[in-house]
Amino acid sequence: MYAYYAATSIGLHPPPGKKYFTSMQISQFLVAVSYLLVPGYLPTKGMQMAVWINRTYSKRLVAAKKAQ
């Protein structure tokens, strides 16, 4: 991602490989979401706890936003 920003900052519009950057970002997102959807798949209790905390926090944020 930083390579993309660096290329655009020096005037390469669109930078070479833009399609590949986008594909890599989408792949990274899907892998991250798959880890979040299956917390038992994470190898350590610490990672599982981090996902649980993140989910709980996010749910509260969404609930607070809906209540406004």
C-alpha positions as CSV (number, residue, x, y, z in Angstrom):
1,M,0.0,0.0,0.0
2,Y,2.8,2.4,0.8
3,A,4.3,1.7,-2.6
4,Y,1.1,2.8,-4.2
5,Y,1.1,6.1,-2.3
6,A,4.7,6.6,-3.0
7,A,4.1,6.1,-6.8
8,T,1.2,8.6,-6.8
9,S,3.2,11.1,-4.8
10,I,5.8,11.3,-7.5
11,G,3.3,11.7,-10.3
12,L,2.6,8.2,-11.6
13,H,-1.2,8.3,-12.3
14,P,-2.3,5.5,-12.3
15,P,0.7,3.8,-10.8
16,P,1.9,0.6,-12.5
17,G,0.3,-2.5,-11.0
18,K,-2.7,-0.7,-9.5
19,K,-5.0,-3.6,-10.3
20,Y,-2.6,-6.0,-8.4
21,F,-2.5,-3.7,-5.3
22,T,-6.2,-3.8,-5.2
23,S,-6.4,-7.5,-5.6
24,M,-3.8,-8.0,-2.8
25,Q,-5.7,-5.7,-0.5
26,I,-9.0,-7.5,-1.1
27,S,-7.2,-10.9,-0.4
28,Q,-5.7,-9.5,2.8
29,F,-9.1,-8.3,3.9
30,L,-10.8,-11.6,3.2
31,V,-8.1,-13.6,5.1
32,A,-8.4,-11.2,8.1
33,V,-12.2,-11.5,8.1
34,S,-11.9,-15.3,8.0
35,Y,-9.8,-15.2,11.2
36,L,-12.3,-13.0,12.9
37,L,-15.3,-15.2,11.9
38,V,-13.7,-18.4,13.4
39,P,-12.0,-17.3,16.7
40,G,-11.3,-20.9,17.7
41,Y,-9.1,-21.2,14.6
42,L,-6.6,-18.8,16.1
43,P,-3.6,-20.6,17.6
44,T,-3.3,-18.9,20.9
45,K,-5.6,-17.9,23.7
46,G,-4.2,-14.3,23.5
47,M,-5.2,-14.0,19.9
48,Q,-8.7,-15.4,20.7
49,M,-9.1,-12.9,23.5
50,A,-8.0,-10.0,21.3
51,V,-10.7,-11.0,18.7
52,W,-13.3,-11.3,21.4
53,I,-12.4,-7.8,22.8
54,N,-12.5,-6.3,19.3
55,R,-15.9,-7.9,18.6
56,T,-17.4,-6.8,21.9
57,Y,-16.1,-3.2,21.4
58,S,-17.4,-3.1,17.8
59,K,-20.8,-4.3,18.8
60,R,-21.1,-1.7,21.5
61,L,-20.1,1.0,19.0
62,V,-22.7,-0.1,16.5
63,A,-25.3,-0.3,19.2
64,A,-24.5,3.2,20.4
65,K,-24.6,4.5,16.8
66,K,-28.1,3.0,16.3
67,A,-29.3,4.5,19.6
68,Q,-28.5,8.0,18.4
